[in-house]
Amino acid sequence: MGATGGASSAPSTSAPAGADAQPANTTIDDIFGTTQQPSVCTSEGGDMWKAPRAAFGAPSTSAEEIDPNEPEIRKQLREKRIRGVQMRMAQALEEARERDTIEALEKAERSELAQYMGPKLDAWAKGKNDNIRALLSTLQMVLWEGSGWKEVSMMDLMNPAQVKKQYRKAMIIMHPDKVKQKGGTTEQVYIADYLFDLTNSAWGHFQSTEM
């Protein structure tokens, strides 16, 4: 029996003379009783392409279309949700602007600090770059009031164990991130940043020569 339930003889492989050649989907048409294959751009295929566009905010004429018979309570909830999204977006934008403003002000302040604090710190650090003992014993000269640093003398830094102990104390006090977390001023953060890098460098030299 044929695919369409017709005669039992198999279809001929040769076409009559003068007949137009049939497209490759002729057999499929004979089996399913249709004259053309379904297009990927219609029916289910069309829905497949609509979904991504809707996800990116493109207007939809079907699922996202507002129902004119929408119940009042549902309409109120939908409008409330939209207002909430708009408020959160506006708040996020305002916070981003404030952060940008604060960062710009801090950058300008640090630039000013570099002009008048930089030379003072450089003068203090002169000759101490590779001398951790000289740095630790004079930190009180450049640290801000209320930093928590207790002055130490050269006699307190005689052996490596004593140096290591005071070095760790200094790192806790002058760590730039910790100073900022405690509400330190831009000037204090600037000084801490300068001292932190300088002291770490001197500590590295100390480790390679005396430990």
Buried (B, 14 or more C-beta within 10 A) or exposed (E): EEEEEEEEEEEEEEEEEEEEEEEEEEEEBBEEEEEEEEEEEEEEEEEEEBEEEEEEEEEEEEEEEEEEEEEEEEEEEEEEEEEEEEEEEEEEEEEEEEEEEEEEEEEEBBEEBEEEBEEEBEEBBEEBEBEBBBBBBBBEEBBEEEBEBEEBEEEBBEEBEBBBBBBEBBBEBBBBEBBBEEEBEBBBBBBBBBBBEBBBBBBEEBBEEEE
